[in-house]
Amino acid sequence: MSIAEFSKKFHADKRGNCAMAVAYGYARATGKSEEEAVKAAEMFRAFGGGKAPDGLCGALYAAKMMQPDHAESIEDVFKRGAQGFTKCKEIRPNKIIPCNLCVELAGEALDFLEK
């Protein structure tokens, strides 16, 4: 499965917030065990729901932390799918895209880098 697929499933199964889902998806898709991936996800528990630094979408924040050398590219891909927005307080209340699509976008940005 891809990073986006692992991330979407984690989020859909209500196992954690958007940031946790992306961290989990990245870990699983890059060969980590279920246990290791859950530990990676737990490190991002505090960053969902608009609580990431600078108010970033948690999914975007987690993706950037997974590949910090490519943070700018990840943000560019995310912005294209989120109508130019990156902050949770802009995305959620204005219904730009739902959280599950933020998770998918962030996962897809990471998948793109892995190709």
Backbone atoms as SQL, in Angstrom:
CREATE TABLE atoms (id INTEGER PRIMARY KEY, chain TEXT, resi INTEGER, resn TEXT, atom TEXT, x REAL, y REAL, z REAL);
INSERT INTO atoms VALUES
  (1, 'A', 1, 'MET', 'N', 0.840, -1.193, 0.000),
  (2, 'A', 1, 'MET', 'CA', 0.000, 0.000, 0.000),
  (3, 'A', 1, 'MET', 'C', 0.881, 1.251, 0.000),
  (4, 'A', 2, 'SER', 'N', 0.334, 2.318, -0.513),
  (5, 'A', 2, 'SER', 'CA', 1.057, 3.588, -0.564),
  (6, 'A', 2, 'SER', 'C', 0.952, 4.315, 0.780),
  (7, 'A', 3, 'ILE', 'N', 1.726, 5.366, 0.922),
  (8, 'A', 3, 'ILE', 'CA', 1.659, 6.194, 2.125),
  (9, 'A', 3, 'ILE', 'C', 0.253, 6.755, 2.271),
  (10, 'A', 4, 'ALA', 'N', -0.291, 7.272, 1.170),
  (11, 'A', 4, 'ALA', 'CA', -1.639, 7.844, 1.202),
  (12, 'A', 4, 'ALA', 'C', -2.667, 6.797, 1.622),
  (13, 'A', 5, 'GLU', 'N', -2.552, 5.588, 1.104),
  (14, 'A', 5, 'GLU', 'CA', -3.513, 4.529, 1.441),
  (15, 'A', 5, 'GLU', 'C', -3.421, 4.130, 2.911),
  (16, 'A', 6, 'PHE', 'N', -2.212, 3.921, 3.407),
  (17, 'A', 6, 'PHE', 'CA', -2.041, 3.589, 4.828),
  (18, 'A', 6, 'PHE', 'C', -2.592, 4.720, 5.704),
  (19, 'A', 7, 'SER', 'N', -2.288, 5.955, 5.324),
  (20, 'A', 7, 'SER', 'CA', -2.718, 7.120, 6.104),
  (21, 'A', 7, 'SER', 'C', -4.237, 7.236, 6.128),
  (22, 'A', 8, 'LYS', 'N', -4.853, 7.098, 4.957),
  (23, 'A', 8, 'LYS', 'CA', -6.316, 7.198, 4.863),
  (24, 'A', 8, 'LYS', 'C', -7.001, 6.123, 5.702),
  (25, 'A', 9, 'LYS', 'N', -6.479, 4.914, 5.653),
  (26, 'A', 9, 'LYS', 'CA', -7.094, 3.821, 6.412),
  (27, 'A', 9, 'LYS', 'C', -6.984, 4.078, 7.914),
  (28, 'A', 10, 'PHE', 'N', -5.823, 4.501, 8.376),
  (29, 'A', 10, 'PHE', 'CA', -5.629, 4.810, 9.794),
  (30, 'A', 10, 'PHE', 'C', -6.639, 5.866, 10.237),
  (31, 'A', 11, 'HIS', 'N', -6.790, 6.909, 9.436),
  (32, 'A', 11, 'HIS', 'CA', -7.699, 8.008, 9.764),
  (33, 'A', 11, 'HIS', 'C', -9.151, 7.552, 9.695),
  (34, 'A', 12, 'ALA', 'N', -9.496, 6.801, 8.664),
  (35, 'A', 12, 'ALA', 'CA', -10.877, 6.319, 8.499),
  (36, 'A', 12, 'ALA', 'C', -11.286, 5.377, 9.629),
  (37, 'A', 13, 'ASP', 'N', -10.339, 4.612, 10.117),
  (38, 'A', 13, 'ASP', 'CA', -10.614, 3.683, 11.221),
  (39, 'A', 13, 'ASP', 'C', -10.654, 4.397, 12.572),
  (40, 'A', 14, 'LYS', 'N', -10.533, 5.728, 12.543),
  (41, 'A', 14, 'LYS', 'CA', -10.587, 6.572, 13.734),
  (42, 'A', 14, 'LYS', 'C', -9.564, 6.160, 14.800),
  (43, 'A', 15, 'ARG', 'N', -8.373, 5.852, 14.326),
  (44, 'A', 15, 'ARG', 'CA', -7.301, 5.455, 15.241),
  (45, 'A', 15, 'ARG', 'C', -6.507, 6.656, 15.739),
  (46, 'A', 16, 'GLY', 'N', -6.704, 7.811, 15.130),
  (47, 'A', 16, 'GLY', 'CA', -5.973, 8.997, 15.553),
  (48, 'A', 16, 'GLY', 'C', -6.272, 10.184, 14.654),
  (49, 'A', 17, 'ASN', 'N', -5.650, 11.308, 14.962),
  (50, 'A', 17, 'ASN', 'CA', -5.888, 12.538, 14.211),
  (51, 'A', 17, 'ASN', 'C', -5.136, 12.542, 12.869),
  (52, 'A', 18, 'CYS', 'N', -5.276, 13.636, 12.150),
  (53, 'A', 18, 'CYS', 'CA', -4.697, 13.750, 10.808),
  (54, 'A', 18, 'CYS', 'C', -3.176, 13.627, 10.813),
  (55, 'A', 19, 'ALA', 'N', -2.523, 14.277, 11.768),
  (56, 'A', 19, 'ALA', 'CA', -1.058, 14.224, 11.843),
  (57, 'A', 19, 'ALA', 'C', -0.587, 12.808, 12.160),
  (58, 'A', 20, 'MET', 'N', -1.278, 12.162, 13.074),
  (59, 'A', 20, 'MET', 'CA', -0.943, 10.781, 13.433),
  (60, 'A', 20, 'MET', 'C', -1.098, 9.862, 12.230),
  (61, 'A', 21, 'ALA', 'N', -2.154, 10.077, 11.461),
  (62, 'A', 21, 'ALA', 'CA', -2.430, 9.227, 10.303),
  (63, 'A', 21, 'ALA', 'C', -1.300, 9.290, 9.285),
  (64, 'A', 22, 'VAL', 'N', -0.796, 10.483, 9.024),
  (65, 'A', 22, 'VAL', 'CA', 0.281, 10.631, 8.038),
  (66, 'A', 22, 'VAL', 'C', 1.584, 10.022, 8.564),
  (67, 'A', 23, 'ALA', 'N', 1.887, 10.233, 9.827),
  (68, 'A', 23, 'ALA', 'CA', 3.099, 9.638, 10.412),
  (69, 'A', 23, 'ALA', 'C', 3.017, 8.113, 10.356),
  (70, 'A', 24, 'TYR', 'N', 1.855, 7.578, 10.682),
  (71, 'A', 24, 'TYR', 'CA', 1.640, 6.125, 10.633),
  (72, 'A', 24, 'TYR', 'C', 1.799, 5.616, 9.195),
  (73, 'A', 25, 'GLY', 'N', 1.138, 6.282, 8.259),
  (74, 'A', 25, 'GLY', 'CA', 1.196, 5.859, 6.858),
  (75, 'A', 25, 'GLY', 'C', 2.607, 5.865, 6.307),
  (76, 'A', 26, 'TYR', 'N', 3.359, 6.900, 6.644),
  (77, 'A', 26, 'TYR', 'CA', 4.744, 6.985, 6.178),
  (78, 'A', 26, 'TYR', 'C', 5.565, 5.834, 6.753),
  (79, 'A', 27, 'ALA', 'N', 5.403, 5.591, 8.043),
  (80, 'A', 27, 'ALA', 'CA', 6.169, 4.523, 8.697),
  (81, 'A', 27, 'ALA', 'C', 5.843, 3.157, 8.090),
  (82, 'A', 28, 'ARG', 'N', 4.568, 2.866, 7.911),
  (83, 'A', 28, 'ARG', 'CA', 4.172, 1.557, 7.373),
  (84, 'A', 28, 'ARG', 'C', 4.646, 1.388, 5.933),
  (85, 'A', 29, 'ALA', 'N', 4.464, 2.419, 5.124),
  (86, 'A', 29, 'ALA', 'CA', 4.818, 2.313, 3.703),
  (87, 'A', 29, 'ALA', 'C', 6.325, 2.249, 3.483),
  (88, 'A', 30, 'THR', 'N', 7.089, 2.683, 4.463),
  (89, 'A', 30, 'THR', 'CA', 8.550, 2.632, 4.329),
  (90, 'A', 30, 'THR', 'C', 9.153, 1.465, 5.106),
  (91, 'A', 31, 'GLY', 'N', 8.318, 0.476, 5.439),
  (92, 'A', 31, 'GLY', 'CA', 8.828, -0.778, 5.969),
  (93, 'A', 31, 'GLY', 'C', 8.811, -0.979, 7.470),
  (94, 'A', 32, 'LYS', 'N', 8.272, -0.035, 8.206),
  (95, 'A', 32, 'LYS', 'CA', 8.211, -0.199, 9.660),
  (96, 'A', 32, 'LYS', 'C', 7.095, -1.178, 10.032),
  (97, 'A', 33, 'SER', 'N', 7.273, -1.845, 11.165),
  (98, 'A', 33, 'SER', 'CA', 6.254, -2.772, 11.665),
  (99, 'A', 33, 'SER', 'C', 5.038, -1.987, 12.153),
  (100, 'A', 34, 'GLU', 'N', 3.947, -2.695, 12.376),
  (101, 'A', 34, 'GLU', 'CA', 2.737, -2.072, 12.931),
  (102, 'A', 34, 'GLU', 'C', 3.062, -1.374, 14.252),
  (103, 'A', 35, 'GLU', 'N', 3.788, -2.049, 15.116),
  (104, 'A', 35, 'GLU', 'CA', 4.134, -1.479, 16.423),
  (105, 'A', 35, 'GLU', 'C', 4.975, -0.209, 16.274),
  (106, 'A', 36, 'GLU', 'N', 5.965, -0.248, 15.396),
  (107, 'A', 36, 'GLU', 'CA', 6.812, 0.933, 15.164),
  (108, 'A', 36, 'GLU', 'C', 5.997, 2.079, 14.578),
  (109, 'A', 37, 'ALA', 'N', 5.076, 1.755, 13.677),
  (110, 'A', 37, 'ALA', 'CA', 4.251, 2.785, 13.042),
  (111, 'A', 37, 'ALA', 'C', 3.314, 3.439, 14.051),
  (112, 'A', 38, 'VAL', 'N', 2.760, 2.646, 14.948),
  (113, 'A', 38, 'VAL', 'CA', 1.884, 3.201, 15.987),
  (114, 'A', 38, 'VAL', 'C', 2.688, 4.123, 16.901),
  (115, 'A', 39, 'LYS', 'N', 3.911, 3.751, 17.225),
  (116, 'A', 39, 'LYS', 'CA', 4.777, 4.615, 18.045),
  (117, 'A', 39, 'LYS', 'C', 5.075, 5.924, 17.315),
  (118, 'A', 40, 'ALA', 'N', 5.325, 5.835, 16.014),
  (119, 'A', 40, 'ALA', 'CA', 5.566, 7.047, 15.217),
  (120, 'A', 40, 'ALA', 'C', 4.331, 7.939, 15.239),
  (121, 'A', 41, 'ALA', 'N', 3.171, 7.332, 15.088),
  (122, 'A', 41, 'ALA', 'CA', 1.920, 8.093, 15.101),
  (123, 'A', 41, 'ALA', 'C', 1.723, 8.800, 16.437),
  (124, 'A', 42, 'GLU', 'N', 2.007, 8.109, 17.519),
  (125, 'A', 42, 'GLU', 'CA', 1.814, 8.685, 18.858),
  (126, 'A', 42, 'GLU', 'C', 2.628, 9.960, 19.058),
  (127, 'A', 43, 'MET', 'N', 3.757, 10.054, 18.390),
  (128, 'A', 43, 'MET', 'CA', 4.593, 11.255, 18.505),
  (129, 'A', 43, 'MET', 'C', 3.891, 12.492, 17.948),
  (130, 'A', 44, 'PHE', 'N', 2.841, 12.286, 17.150),
  (131, 'A', 44, 'PHE', 'CA', 2.135, 13.395, 16.513),
  (132, 'A', 44, 'PHE', 'C', 0.741, 13.625, 17.097),
  (133, 'A', 45, 'ARG', 'N', 0.444, 12.978, 18.222),
  (134, 'A', 45, 'ARG', 'CA', -0.883, 13.099, 18.836),
  (135, 'A', 45, 'ARG', 'C', -1.255, 14.563, 19.119),
  (136, 'A', 46, 'ALA', 'N', -0.314, 15.373, 19.509),
  (137, 'A', 46, 'ALA', 'CA', -0.591, 16.758, 19.909),
  (138, 'A', 46, 'ALA', 'C', -0.774, 17.723, 18.738),
  (139, 'A', 47, 'PHE', 'N', -0.651, 17.233, 17.498),
  (140, 'A', 47, 'PHE', 'CA', -0.617, 18.158, 16.366),
  (141, 'A', 47, 'PHE', 'C', -1.844, 18.130, 15.463),
  (142, 'A', 48, 'GLY', 'N', -2.903, 17.469, 15.868),
  (143, 'A', 48, 'GLY', 'CA', -4.138, 17.468, 15.084),
  (144, 'A', 48, 'GLY', 'C', -5.023, 18.635, 15.489),
  (145, 'A', 49, 'GLY', 'N', -6.077, 18.857, 14.717),
  (146, 'A', 49, 'GLY', 'CA', -7.074, 19.864, 15.082),
  (147, 'A', 49, 'GLY', 'C', -6.557, 21.282, 15.157),
  (148, 'A', 50, 'GLY', 'N', -5.616, 21.626, 14.300),
  (149, 'A', 50, 'GLY', 'CA', -5.111, 22.995, 14.256),
  (150, 'A', 50, 'GLY', 'C', -4.031, 23.303, 15.276),
  (151, 'A', 51, 'LYS', 'N', -3.489, 22.283, 15.918),
  (152, 'A', 51, 'LYS', 'CA', -2.493, 22.509, 16.970),
  (153, 'A', 51, 'LYS', 'C', -1.050, 22.361, 16.499),
  (154, 'A', 52, 'ALA', 'N', -0.844, 22.168, 15.220),
  (155, 'A', 52, 'ALA', 'CA', 0.519, 22.096, 14.685),
  (156, 'A', 52, 'ALA', 'C', 1.136, 23.495, 14.727),
  (157, 'A', 53, 'PRO', 'N', 2.459, 23.589, 14.749),
  (158, 'A', 53, 'PRO', 'CA', 3.110, 24.899, 14.754),
  (159, 'A', 53, 'PRO', 'C', 2.596, 25.803, 13.631),
  (160, 'A', 54, 'ASP', 'N', 2.458, 27.061, 13.952),
  (161, 'A', 54, 'ASP', 'CA', 1.970, 28.083, 13.018),
  (162, 'A', 54, 'ASP', 'C', 0.562, 27.794, 12.518),
  (163, 'A', 55, 'GLY', 'N', -0.178, 26.930, 13.210),
  (164, 'A', 55, 'GLY', 'CA', -1.549, 26.633, 12.808),
  (165, 'A', 55, 'GLY', 'C', -1.672, 25.781, 11.562),
  (166, 'A', 56, 'LEU', 'N', -0.549, 25.180, 11.132),
  (167, 'A', 56, 'LEU', 'CA', -0.588, 24.336, 9.931),
  (168, 'A', 56, 'LEU', 'C', -1.568, 23.192, 10.102),
  (169, 'A', 57, 'CYS', 'N', -2.084, 22.727, 8.991),
  (170, 'A', 57, 'CYS', 'CA', -2.847, 21.486, 8.979),
  (171, 'A', 57, 'CYS', 'C', -1.925, 20.407, 9.546),
  (172, 'A', 58, 'GLY', 'N', -2.435, 19.597, 10.456),
  (173, 'A', 58, 'GLY', 'CA', -1.621, 18.563, 11.083),
  (174, 'A', 58, 'GLY', 'C', -1.081, 17.550, 10.095),
  (175, 'A', 59, 'ALA', 'N', -1.890, 17.210, 9.099),
  (176, 'A', 59, 'ALA', 'CA', -1.446, 16.248, 8.083),
  (177, 'A', 59, 'ALA', 'C', -0.252, 16.812, 7.313),
  (178, 'A', 60, 'LEU', 'N', -0.343, 18.069, 6.937),
  (179, 'A', 60, 'LEU', 'CA', 0.756, 18.719, 6.225),
  (180, 'A', 60, 'LEU', 'C', 1.994, 18.797, 7.122),
  (181, 'A', 61, 'TYR', 'N', 1.802, 19.183, 8.367),
  (182, 'A', 61, 'TYR', 'CA', 2.925, 19.274, 9.305),
  (183, 'A', 61, 'TYR', 'C', 3.644, 17.930, 9.433),
  (184, 'A', 62, 'ALA', 'N', 2.891, 16.868, 9.617),
  (185, 'A', 62, 'ALA', 'CA', 3.502, 15.542, 9.765),
  (186, 'A', 62, 'ALA', 'C', 4.268, 15.154, 8.507),
  (187, 'A', 63, 'ALA', 'N', 3.686, 15.419, 7.345),
  (188, 'A', 63, 'ALA', 'CA', 4.366, 15.087, 6.086),
  (189, 'A', 63, 'ALA', 'C', 5.693, 15.838, 5.981),
  (190, 'A', 64, 'LYS', 'N', 5.678, 17.115, 6.340),
  (191, 'A', 64, 'LYS', 'CA', 6.904, 17.908, 6.277),
  (192, 'A', 64, 'LYS', 'C', 7.955, 17.400, 7.263),
  (193, 'A', 65, 'MET', 'N', 7.509, 16.904, 8.400),
  (194, 'A', 65, 'MET', 'CA', 8.441, 16.362, 9.394),
  (195, 'A', 65, 'MET', 'C', 9.007, 15.004, 8.955),
  (196, 'A', 66, 'MET', 'N', 8.266, 14.268, 8.163),
  (197, 'A', 66, 'MET', 'CA', 8.753, 12.976, 7.672),
  (198, 'A', 66, 'MET', 'C', 9.868, 13.162, 6.645),
  (199, 'A', 67, 'GLN', 'N', 9.788, 14.231, 5.873),
  (200, 'A', 67, 'GLN', 'CA', 10.783, 14.518, 4.828),
  (201, 'A', 67, 'GLN', 'C', 11.173, 15.995, 4.900),
  (202, 'A', 68, 'PRO', 'N', 11.860, 16.405, 5.962),
  (203, 'A', 68, 'PRO', 'CA', 12.158, 17.830, 6.134),
  (204, 'A', 68, 'PRO', 'C', 12.974, 18.451, 5.005),
  (205, 'A', 69, 'ASP', 'N', 13.792, 17.665, 4.335),
  (206, 'A', 69, 'ASP', 'CA', 14.576, 18.211, 3.220),
  (207, 'A', 69, 'ASP', 'C', 13.696, 18.557, 2.021),
  (208, 'A', 70, 'HIS', 'N', 12.472, 18.056, 2.019),
  (209, 'A', 70, 'HIS', 'CA', 11.551, 18.297, 0.903),
  (210, 'A', 70, 'HIS', 'C', 10.296, 19.031, 1.359),
  (211, 'A', 71, 'ALA', 'N', 10.389, 19.726, 2.490),
  (212, 'A', 71, 'ALA', 'CA', 9.223, 20.390, 3.077),
  (213, 'A', 71, 'ALA', 'C', 8.552, 21.362, 2.109),
  (214, 'A', 72, 'GLU', 'N', 9.350, 22.099, 1.364),
  (215, 'A', 72, 'GLU', 'CA', 8.783, 23.084, 0.435),
  (216, 'A', 72, 'GLU', 'C', 7.994, 22.396, -0.680),
  (217, 'A', 73, 'SER', 'N', 8.535, 21.332, -1.230),
  (218, 'A', 73, 'SER', 'CA', 7.841, 20.587, -2.287),
  (219, 'A', 73, 'SER', 'C', 6.553, 19.970, -1.766),
  (220, 'A', 74, 'ILE', 'N', 6.600, 19.428, -0.559),
  (221, 'A', 74, 'ILE', 'CA', 5.410, 18.832, 0.050),
  (222, 'A', 74, 'ILE', 'C', 4.328, 19.890, 0.206),
  (223, 'A', 75, 'GLU', 'N', 4.717, 21.056, 0.690),
  (224, 'A', 75, 'GLU', 'CA', 3.745, 22.135, 0.869),
  (225, 'A', 75, 'GLU', 'C', 3.164, 22.577, -0.470),
  (226, 'A', 76, 'ASP', 'N', 3.980, 22.647, -1.504),
  (227, 'A', 76, 'ASP', 'CA', 3.489, 23.035, -2.834),
  (228, 'A', 76, 'ASP', 'C', 2.432, 22.060, -3.342),
  (229, 'A', 77, 'VAL', 'N', 2.692, 20.768, -3.205),
  (230, 'A', 77, 'VAL', 'CA', 1.730, 19.750, -3.644),
  (231, 'A', 77, 'VAL', 'C', 0.442, 19.877, -2.831),
  (232, 'A', 78, 'PHE', 'N', 0.585, 20.038, -1.534),
  (233, 'A', 78, 'PHE', 'CA', -0.582, 20.159, -0.656),
  (234, 'A', 78, 'PHE', 'C', -1.423, 21.378, -1.035),
  (235, 'A', 79, 'LYS', 'N', -0.773, 22.507, -1.237),
  (236, 'A', 79, 'LYS', 'CA', -1.487, 23.744, -1.570),
  (237, 'A', 79, 'LYS', 'C', -2.305, 23.611, -2.850),
  (238, 'A', 80, 'ARG', 'N', -1.771, 22.878, -3.822),
  (239, 'A', 80, 'ARG', 'CA', -2.514, 22.688, -5.075),
  (240, 'A', 80, 'ARG', 'C', -3.848, 21.999, -4.831),
  (241, 'A', 81, 'GLY', 'N', -3.860, 21.050, -3.923),
  (242, 'A', 81, 'GLY', 'CA', -5.093, 20.325, -3.636),
  (243, 'A', 81, 'GLY', 'C', -5.996, 21.012, -2.632),
  (244, 'A', 82, 'ALA', 'N', -5.436, 21.960, -1.881),
  (245, 'A', 82, 'ALA', 'CA', -6.198, 22.644, -0.827),
  (246, 'A', 82, 'ALA', 'C', -6.458, 24.108, -1.184),
  (247, 'A', 83, 'GLN', 'N', -6.558, 24.388, -2.459),
  (248, 'A', 83, 'GLN', 'CA', -6.881, 25.728, -2.960),
  (249, 'A', 83, 'GLN', 'C', -5.953, 26.812, -2.406),
  (250, 'A', 84, 'GLY', 'N', -4.687, 26.441, -2.191),
  (251, 'A', 84, 'GLY', 'CA', -3.689, 27.405, -1.748),
  (252, 'A', 84, 'GLY', 'C', -3.573, 27.560, -0.240),
  (253, 'A', 85, 'PHE', 'N', -4.408, 26.861, 0.509),
  (254, 'A', 85, 'PHE', 'CA', -4.402, 26.992, 1.964),
  (255, 'A', 85, 'PHE', 'C', -3.519, 25.940, 2.632),
  (256, 'A', 86, 'THR', 'N', -2.954, 26.296, 3.788),
  (257, 'A', 86, 'THR', 'CA', -2.122, 25.360, 4.550),
  (258, 'A', 86, 'THR', 'C', -2.500, 25.314, 6.028),
  (259, 'A', 87, 'LYS', 'N', -3.263, 26.278, 6.493),
  (260, 'A', 87, 'LYS', 'CA', -3.586, 26.358, 7.923),
  (261, 'A', 87, 'LYS', 'C', -4.948, 25.739, 8.215),
  (262, 'A', 88, 'CYS', 'N', -4.980, 24.959, 9.264),
  (263, 'A', 88, 'CYS', 'CA', -6.208, 24.269, 9.656),
  (264, 'A', 88, 'CYS', 'C', -7.352, 25.268, 9.864),
  (265, 'A', 89, 'LYS', 'N', -7.072, 26.392, 10.509),
  (266, 'A', 89, 'LYS', 'CA', -8.140, 27.354, 10.813),
  (267, 'A', 89, 'LYS', 'C', -8.732, 27.982, 9.549),
  (268, 'A', 90, 'GLU', 'N', -8.035, 27.877, 8.432),
  (269, 'A', 90, 'GLU', 'CA', -8.577, 28.350, 7.152),
  (270, 'A', 90, 'GLU', 'C', -9.306, 27.219, 6.428),
  (271, 'A', 91, 'ILE', 'N', -8.765, 26.022, 6.536),
  (272, 'A', 91, 'ILE', 'CA', -9.294, 24.879, 5.780),
  (273, 'A', 91, 'ILE', 'C', -10.589, 24.343, 6.384),
  (274, 'A', 92, 'ARG', 'N', -10.577, 24.029, 7.660),
  (275, 'A', 92, 'ARG', 'CA', -11.739, 23.370, 8.284),
  (276, 'A', 92, 'ARG', 'C', -12.975, 24.257, 8.363),
  (277, 'A', 93, 'PRO', 'N', -12.904, 25.454, 8.955),
  (278, 'A', 93, 'PRO', 'CA', -14.127, 26.247, 9.100),
  (279, 'A', 93, 'PRO', 'C', -14.730, 26.681, 7.758),
  (280, 'A', 94, 'ASN', 'N', -13.876, 26.863, 6.773),
  (281, 'A', 94, 'ASN', 'CA', -14.353, 27.300, 5.457),
  (282, 'A', 94, 'ASN', 'C', -14.694, 26.134, 4.540),
  (283, 'A', 95, 'LYS', 'N', -14.558, 24.925, 5.072),
  (284, 'A', 95, 'LYS', 'CA', -14.888, 23.706, 4.325),
  (285, 'A', 95, 'LYS', 'C', -14.188, 23.648, 2.963),
  (286, 'A', 96, 'ILE', 'N', -12.911, 24.034, 2.961),
  (287, 'A', 96, 'ILE', 'CA', -12.107, 23.988, 1.735),
  (288, 'A', 96, 'ILE', 'C', -12.010, 22.538, 1.269),
  (289, 'A', 97, 'ILE', 'N', -11.519, 21.677, 2.128),
  (290, 'A', 97, 'ILE', 'CA', -11.530, 20.226, 1.913),
  (291, 'A', 97, 'ILE', 'C', -11.652, 19.577, 3.292),
  (292, 'A', 98, 'PRO', 'N', -12.263, 18.401, 3.376),
  (293, 'A', 98, 'PRO', 'CA', -12.387, 17.740, 4.681),
  (294, 'A', 98, 'PRO', 'C', -11.052, 17.155, 5.147),
  (295, 'A', 99, 'CYS', 'N', -10.978, 16.865, 6.422),
  (296, 'A', 99, 'CYS', 'CA', -9.739, 16.352, 7.015),
  (297, 'A', 99, 'CYS', 'C', -9.233, 15.089, 6.325),
  (298, 'A', 100, 'ASN', 'N', -10.151, 14.203, 5.952),
  (299, 'A', 100, 'ASN', 'CA', -9.691, 12.965, 5.307),
  (300, 'A', 100, 'ASN', 'C', -8.983, 13.257, 3.989),
  (301, 'A', 101, 'LEU', 'N', -9.389, 14.306, 3.290),
  (302, 'A', 101, 'LEU', 'CA', -8.690, 14.666, 2.052),
  (303, 'A', 101, 'LEU', 'C', -7.362, 15.355, 2.342),
  (304, 'A', 102, 'CYS', 'N', -7.265, 16.061, 3.456),
  (305, 'A', 102, 'CYS', 'CA', -5.970, 16.629, 3.860),
  (306, 'A', 102, 'CYS', 'C', -4.979, 15.500, 4.113),
  (307, 'A', 103, 'VAL', 'N', -5.440, 14.446, 4.782),
  (308, 'A', 103, 'VAL', 'CA', -4.603, 13.274, 5.048),
  (309, 'A', 103, 'VAL', 'C', -4.163, 12.647, 3.727),
  (310, 'A', 104, 'GLU', 'N', -5.103, 12.501, 2.813),
  (311, 'A', 104, 'GLU', 'CA', -4.785, 11.904, 1.510),
  (312, 'A', 104, 'GLU', 'C', -3.784, 12.765, 0.743),
  (313, 'A', 105, 'LEU', 'N', -4.006, 14.070, 0.714),
  (314, 'A', 105, 'LEU', 'CA', -3.094, 14.986, 0.010),
  (315, 'A', 105, 'LEU', 'C', -1.677, 14.916, 0.566),
  (316, 'A', 106, 'ALA', 'N', -1.571, 14.954, 1.878),
  (317, 'A', 106, 'ALA', 'CA', -0.250, 14.899, 2.508),
  (318, 'A', 106, 'ALA', 'C', 0.433, 13.568, 2.204),
  (319, 'A', 107, 'GLY', 'N', -0.333, 12.488, 2.249),
  (320, 'A', 107, 'GLY', 'CA', 0.217, 11.176, 1.905),
  (321, 'A', 107, 'GLY', 'C', 0.658, 11.104, 0.459),
  (322, 'A', 108, 'GLU', 'N', -0.151, 11.677, -0.430),
  (323, 'A', 108, 'GLU', 'CA', 0.206, 11.680, -1.855),
  (324, 'A', 108, 'GLU', 'C', 1.468, 12.490, -2.106),
  (325, 'A', 109, 'ALA', 'N', 1.631, 13.596, -1.386),
  (326, 'A', 109, 'ALA', 'CA', 2.848, 14.405, -1.538),
  (327, 'A', 109, 'ALA', 'C', 4.076, 13.579, -1.156),
  (328, 'A', 110, 'LEU', 'N', 3.961, 12.802, -0.084),
  (329, 'A', 110, 'LEU', 'CA', 5.072, 11.931, 0.325),
  (330, 'A', 110, 'LEU', 'C', 5.273, 10.794, -0.670),
  (331, 'A', 111, 'ASP', 'N', 4.181, 10.232, -1.171),
  (332, 'A', 111, 'ASP', 'CA', 4.290, 9.170, -2.180),
  (333, 'A', 111, 'ASP', 'C', 5.026, 9.679, -3.413),
  (334, 'A', 112, 'PHE', 'N', 4.725, 10.900, -3.823),
  (335, 'A', 112, 'PHE', 'CA', 5.359, 11.490, -4.998),
  (336, 'A', 112, 'PHE', 'C', 6.876, 11.544, -4.807),
  (337, 'A', 113, 'LEU', 'N', 7.320, 11.878, -3.603),
  (338, 'A', 113, 'LEU', 'CA', 8.761, 11.950, -3.317),
  (339, 'A', 113, 'LEU', 'C', 9.424, 10.583, -3.337),
  (340, 'A', 114, 'GLU', 'N', 8.669, 9.555, -2.992),
  (341, 'A', 114, 'GLU', 'CA', 9.220, 8.200, -2.926),
  (342, 'A', 114, 'GLU', 'C', 9.407, 7.577, -4.306),
  (343, 'A', 115, 'LYS', 'N', 8.802, 8.182, -5.337),
  (344, 'A', 115, 'LYS', 'CA', 8.895, 7.611, -6.693),
  (345, 'A', 115, 'LYS', 'C', 10.202, 7.960, -7.350);
